[in-house]
Amino acid sequence: MPSSAETTPDLDRLTAQQAAADICAGKITSKALVSAALARAKAKTNLNAFITLDEAGAMKAAAAFDAAHKNGHNCKPLGGVPVVVKDNIEVAGLPSSAGTPALKGYVPKQDAPVVEKLRASGAIIIGKTNMHELAFGISGYNGAFKTGGEPGVRNAYDATKIAGGSSAGTAAAIGARIVTAGLGTDTGGSVRIPCALNGCASLRPTVGRYPQGGIAPISHTRDTAGSMASTMADVAILDRVIAGGGAIAPAGLKQVRIGIVNAMLANLDGDTDKAFHAAIDKLKSAGVTVVEIDMPKLAELNSQVGFPVALYEAYDDMVAYLKHTGTGITIEELAKSIASPDVKGTYDGLVIPRKLPGPNNTVADAKPAYDAAIKTARPALQALYRDTFAKSHLDAIAFPTTPKVAIQADANSSSLENFVLFIQNTDPGSNAGVPGVQIPIGFGGTTNLPVGLELDGPAGSDRRLIAIGMAMEKLFGRLPPPSTN
């Protein structure tokens, strides 16, 4: 129980930064905060945010942290703070299912390197979060794992809507104020899309910035773990914990120059359109320089990279990962028990036979398109980004993270049409390997659902992007919690 001097944690307003500071100052114990987070997780089972909630392990770790802290141990960046980890990232002693039935019994003995870094920073892992099966989708609608009455990870602001994917559970848990921070993974939008829909902040780092070991893969060329948190300032802490570096201060907005590409403003719903343009107006008023830019052949080059790379590498990368698990499960056995029809169709029709979709419902061998993507199209896409940033002297390109707010949660939310729509803006930067931050900018005027803005920057500019995101966040403010929205 909290001591009389201890304050009860206000989960609705807490940030990771504040939580660590309060624990460090003795205002609150890790045990009290972890206990509150677990209680809220159990009160919100309808969100299907968790595959495993490690109540006993988390409380034991919190008690151990408090005992050590009492004995004068130094304060740490995430000391005693509860966090969550997506279920395709290995945490020692907890099942790591990648959201698919065949792996639900796989319990790794070692933490993935990104998880080791979290633990070293004092974080307390309270559970493994639900996700779009095998990370192959944008809806988070996974029928294989549920704690609520209906399947699919649900939106923190409206449980009838999708949480987005594939890092659905981490985003829902942060949006619902169960925790202030967590880890996801991102191949084509998977930490940015769910944070846009649940009102959280996230970073897809430059590929290679975060260690990729111990993570169930789709594509070694495109995959990366990503930081997801209540605020950009919290994302900055996660990024420092994982990648190193000193403290990041908010950028001066008068020195920031961003570009807008018209093609990224296609297919927007009314709420997203209004919120995005209002945000850009606000940025201009704060002194940000905004220029319209053209990125010729962006869609064409991106289409030559996206599916060819992900679908071709998914086979070999998953075979290697299954071998690493030591479970003896083959990729064919994995595919046989896939529960989500959209993912099953992708595996059976494309990944296993090593095919790509062709015109008029035909398929073609994936190898030639893959080779062309790696040798020609991806370097051309990377050059297009490099040249665009250099020529227009840009810090970043800004766009609506998703063209729409969260849609109805049902089997149709996982359709190919919705998949292509929701990755419209996040996919190109993923294929180029550049960093991107997602920043909440407000609620849609008619739906009252969160809308996000993304900034993609030059490769390696992660810390600069975070600094700009932190400054913009001060301008837009943090979204109120679901209960008061």
N, C-alpha and C positions, 0 to 999 in steps of 0.2 A: 504493500500500500504506500502511496505517496506520503512523505512526512508532512507535518503541519506547515513547514516552511515552503514546501514544494507546490508549485502551481499545477493545476490540471492542464494537460496539453490541449490546445485548441487546434485540432487537426484541420479545421476548415481554413485557417489562416497561416498555418505553419509552413515554413520552407525548410529545406535541408540545411541551409546555412544557419538559420535561426535555431533549428533543433540542435545542431552540433554545438552552437554557442551556449544555449541554455543548459545543455548537459554538462558542458565544460565548466560553466559557472556554478553548477550545483543547484540551479533553479528547478531542475527536473532530473529524474533518473532515466536511464535507458530502459529499465524494467517497466516504468510507468508508461513511457512512450510506445514501447513494443506491445505492451498489453493493450493499450488504446487502439493501436493499428490492427491488432488481431481481432479485437472486439468488433471494429468496424468492418473488417473483411468478412466476419461471420454474419454480420447484420445485412451485408449486401451480396449474399450468395446468388441472388437473381441476375447479377452481372456476369456470372460464369468467368470471372477474372482469373481464378486460380485453378491449376491442375493439382498442385500439392500445397497445402498450407502447413508449414512446419512449426506448429505451436510450441511443442515441447522443446525442440532444438533452439528456437528463437528465444524463448524465455530463459533457457539455460545460458545461452550466449550473452544475453542482456545482463543477467545476474553476474556472470563472470566479468563482464566489462565494468559494471558498477563497482565490484569488489576491487578490481585493479585500479580503477580511477580514484577510488577512495584512498588508495594507498599512494596517491601522488603521481600516478603515471601522467605523462604529457598528454595534452588534448590533441586529438587527431581530426583531420578534415571532415570525416563522417563518423566521428567517435560516438558509438552507441545509437546511431540513427538507423531505423528500420528501412530496408530497401527490398525490392523484388527483382527476380531474374527470369527472363523468358525461358520457356521450357526446352529450347534447343541449345541452350548454353549450359555446360556441365557444372553442377555444384556437388561436391563430394558428399556422399551419403543420402542424396535425394534423387528420386527417379528423374530421368531426363528423357522424355518421350518424344520430343520434337512435335508434339501434338498428334501423334499417330499411334494406333493401337499396337502395332508390332513392337514398339520400343517402350511400352508403358512399364515393363519390368526391368528396364536397364537402369542400374544404379551405379554411376561412376565412382571410382575410388579417389579421384583427384579433381580439384577445382580447375576449370578453364583458367588460363592466365588472366583474362579480364576480371574474373571473380576473385582470384588471388589478390589482385590489386585492390578491389573493393574491401576485402577482409582486412588487408594490411592497413587500410585507412580507418578501420574501426567500425565499418558498417555491419549491421545485423541483418542477415538474409531471412525474411519471414516466410518466403514461399516461392514456388515456381509458377509462372503465369501462363495462362492459356493463350493459344495462338491459332492462326490459320494453319491448317494441317500441313506439316513439312515446309512451312513458310511460303507456300505457293499460292498466295492470294491476298486480296485487299479488304475483304469483308470481316475476317475473324469468325466467320460462321462455320464453326467446327462442331459437328454432331457427336463426335466421339467422347468428348469430355464435358460434363456439365454439372453444376452444383445447384442451378436454378430449375424452374419448371420447364422452361423452353431452351432449346439449344442455341449455341452461338454466343460469343462474347458480346455483351451489350454496352451501349453507350452510357457513360457516366451521367449525362444530362437528360437522357430520354431512353429508358430501357427497351423501348419498341424499335430503336434504331441500332444500326451497326456501330461497333467500336472502331472499325477499320482494321487493316491488317498490313503485314502479318503479325506485328507485335501488339496484338489487340489487348491482351490481358494487362500488360505493363501500363499501357496508356489509360485503360479503364480504371486501374487501381490508383494511378496518380490523379486522374480527373475526378474520381470519387473521393479524393482526399484520404485514401487508406494509407498511402505512403507519399513521400515527397520526391522519391527518385527511384530509378530502376534501370535495368539494361534491356535492350532489344537488339534485333539484328535488322539489317537493311540491305536488300539486293536491288530493289527498284523503287523503294519508297516506304519500306516497312517500319521505320521509326518515325517518319515524318507524317505519313497519311493518318495513322491512328492518333498522333498528338494533335494534328489539325482538327480532327473530329471530336476529341475529348478535351480540348483546351489546355494541352500541356506543351512544353518547349522541348526541342530535341536537336541533336546534332548527328548527321551522318558524316563521319570524319572522312578525310582523304583516305582512299584505300591504302592500307598498309600502316596507318597511324596507330591502330589498335591491334594487339595480337589476336590471331584468328584460331589458335589451337583450341581443341575441346568444344567446338561448336558444330552442330549438324549443318552441313552445307547445302547450298544450291550450286553456287558458282564461285570458284576461287578468284576469278577475274573481277567479279562484281560484289561479292559478299563483304560486309563489315559489321562488327558489333557497333552499337550506337548508344549514346547517352540520352536518357529521357528523364525529365524532371519537371517540378512545379514551375520553375522560373529559369530564365537564361543564366542567371547568377548561379543557380544550382547545377545547371549543365556545365558551367565553367569549372565547378568543383569536381564533378565527375571526370571531366576531361583532364584536369590536372592530376587527379588520382591515377588515371589509366595511362596517360601519355607523358606525364611530367610537365615541368615548366613552372614559372612563378605565378603569382596572382595576376588576374586579368582585370583591368579597369575598363569601365564603359568608354567607348570611343566618343570623340567630339563629333556630333552629327553635322556640324557645318563643314567638316573636312571629308564627309562621306559622299561618294558618287556612285549612284546605282543606275542600271539600265533596265528598260522594260521592252520585252519582245512581244509584239502584237499577237503572234501565233499562240502564245501562252495565255491569252485572254479569251480563247475560243471555248465554247460549250459551257460557259458559266451559268449557274442558276442566279436568279435575281438577288438573293441574299449575299452570295459570294461577290458578285459584281459590285454591288453597292458598298459592301464593307471594304473590299480591296481598294476601290477608288477613294473612299473616305480616308483610308490609312495612308495612301500615297499623298493626298492633299495635306494631311497632318505632318507627314515627313517633310514635304516641301516647306511648309510653314516653319518647321524647326530648323531649316537651313540645309537640308539634304539636297544635293543636286541630282535631279532625275532626268535622264535622257532616253529618248526612244531609240532603239537599236534594231538592226536587222541581223538575223542569223541564217543566212541562206543555206538551204539543204539540211537544216537541223533535223526535221522529221524524217527525211529520206535516209540520212546517215544513221540516225538512231534506230530506225527499223531494220537496218542491215546489221546492227550489233545486238539489240535486245534479246529477242527470242533465240537467234542462232547461238549466242554465247551461253545463255542460261540453260536452255534445253539440252545442249550438247554436253556441257560440263557437268550437269546434274547427275548423269549416269556414273562417270568415273569418280567424281568427288564423293558421291554417296556410297559407292562400292568401297572406297578407301576408308570412309568414316565407319561403315558397318564393321569392317575388319578391325579398326581401332577399338570398337566397343567390346570386342571379344564375346559377343552374344551368339555368334554363329548364324545370325539371321542373314539371309541372302537378299539382294535387292528385289528379286522376284517374290520372295515371301513378304517383304515389306509392302510391295505394291498390291499384293493379293488382299491384304487386310486394311487398305486405305478406306476410311469411312466417308470422306467427303466426295460426292460425285464429280465435282469440278477437278479436284486433284487426282482422283482415280482416272478420269478421262485423259488428263495430261500425262500421267505416268504410263498408263496402258497404251495410249495411242502415239505418244511422242518420245518420252524419256527412255523407256525400255527398248523399243525398236530403233531408237536413235534417228528419229525422223523430225521434220519440221512441217508446219502447215503450208500447203501449196494452194494455188487457185482452185476454185470450185470444189471444195472439200477433198482435195487430193493431198497426199503427203510426198515429201521428197527427202532424200538422204541428207542428214544434217551436216556431215563432215565438210563438203565443199563450201557451204555457206559459213560454217564456223571458221574454216581456214581463212576465208576472205575477210571475215569480221576482224579476226585477230591481226592479220597482216596489213589490211588496207583500211577498212571502214572505221575501226576504233581509233587508230592513229589519226585519221582524218577528222573524226569527231573531236578528239582531244586538241588537235591543232585549231579547229574552229573555235573552241572555247578559249584557248590561249590567245589567239589573235583578236577575238572579240574583246576580252578584258584589256589587252594591251592597247589596241587601236583606239578604244573609247576611254582609256584610263579609268576603268571601272574597279570599284571594290567588290561589287557583286551585281548579279542579275536578280531582280525581284519579280515574284509572280504569286498568284494564289496557289497554295500548296495543293489543294484539291479543287477541281472545278465546281464541286457541289458540297453542300453540308451533308451530314450523315443521312443515309437513306434507310428505308424500312429493312429490318432484320428478318430475312426469310431466305429460303433456298435460292431464290432468284437474285439475291444480292451478290451471289458469287458468279453471276453470268460473265461470259467473256466480254460482253459489251460493257458491263460495269467495270470489269478489270481494266480494260483498255482506257476507259474514261478517267478512272481515278489515278492511273499512273501517267496520264498525259504530260504533266509538268514535272513530276519527280524522276521519271525514267531517264531522260537524256543526261542529266548530271551524273546519275548513277553509272551509266555506261561510259562516261568520260572519266570516272573515278575522282571527280571533284567534290569538295565538301559542301554541305548544305545545312542551314539551320532553319527550323520551323518555329515561328513566333505567333502565339495567339493574338488576334487583333480585335476581337469583339464577338458579339452574337449577331446572327442573322435577324433582320428586322421583322420578318414574318414567322420564321421557324423558331427563333430564340435558341438556335443551336450554334456551337462555336465555329468560327471561321479562322483559318490560318494563313499567314504570309510566309513564303520561303525566300531565303537569300542563298544563292549559290555563288561561291567565290572561286578564285583560281586555286589549283592544286597546291596544297601546303599552307593555305591562308586560314586554317581553322581558327587560330587564336584571334586573328583580326575579325573574322566573321562573328565569333562569340562576343567580342567587344562591341561590335556594331549592334548585335542582337540585344545585348544588355542595355545599351543606350535607347534603342527603340522600345524595349519593354517598359522603361521608365515613362516613355511618352504614352504608350497604349494602356499601361496598367495591367495588373493581373486580373484574369476573369474571376468573378465571384464564384463561390462553390455551387454545386448543383442545387442544393436546397434553397438558396436565396436567389437563384437565377430567375 
